């Protein structure tokens, strides 16, 4: 996903799926000035499918403004996963940008 010119950052999680057990869900931060469109969402899904194979094509591509990060700048993937599944993300005392969690919820 990050090879695409429109993508600044990306994170993928495994989400529960009734058919396959687990499906890929991708969260994407776009470059400045790039619009969130359904066409771009499908283009990103197709790119992953072409590069990695159909089983890895994201079921969903969700656009967000930023990811929750630690003070050292690492993406807190467990927070992304927990937000998607509606679970408690646990201790978030080290999060640099707590507002990012609300934006993740809004993206769903």
Secondary structure as the mmCIF struct_conf table of DSSP 4:
data_model
#
loop_
_struct_conf.conf_type_id
_struct_conf.id
_struct_conf.beg_label_comp_id
_struct_conf.beg_label_asym_id
_struct_conf.beg_label_seq_id
_struct_conf.end_label_comp_id
_struct_conf.end_label_asym_id
_struct_conf.end_label_seq_id
TURN_TY1_P TURN_TY1_P1 UNK A 2 UNK A 3
BEND BEND1 UNK A 4 UNK A 4
TURN_TY1_P TURN_TY1_P2 UNK A 5 UNK A 6
STRN STRN1 UNK A 7 UNK A 17
TURN_TY1_P TURN_TY1_P3 UNK A 18 UNK A 20
STRN STRN2 UNK A 21 UNK A 30
HELX_LH_PP_P HELX_LH_PP_P1 UNK A 31 UNK A 31
TURN_TY1_P TURN_TY1_P4 UNK A 32 UNK A 33
HELX_RH_AL_P HELX_RH_AL_P1 UNK A 38 UNK A 52
HELX_RH_3T_P HELX_RH_3T_P1 UNK A 54 UNK A 56
BEND BEND2 UNK A 57 UNK A 57
BEND BEND3 UNK A 59 UNK A 59
STRN STRN3 UNK A 60 UNK A 63
BEND BEND4 UNK A 65 UNK A 65
STRN STRN4 UNK A 69 UNK A 70
TURN_TY1_P TURN_TY1_P5 UNK A 71 UNK A 72
BEND BEND5 UNK A 73 UNK A 73
STRN STRN5 UNK A 75 UNK A 75
HELX_RH_AL_P HELX_RH_AL_P2 UNK A 77 UNK A 85
TURN_TY1_P TURN_TY1_P6 UNK A 86 UNK A 86
TURN_TY1_P TURN_TY1_P7 UNK A 93 UNK A 94
STRN STRN6 UNK A 95 UNK A 95
BEND BEND6 UNK A 96 UNK A 96
TURN_TY1_P TURN_TY1_P8 UNK A 98 UNK A 98
HELX_RH_AL_P HELX_RH_AL_P3 UNK A 99 UNK A 107
#
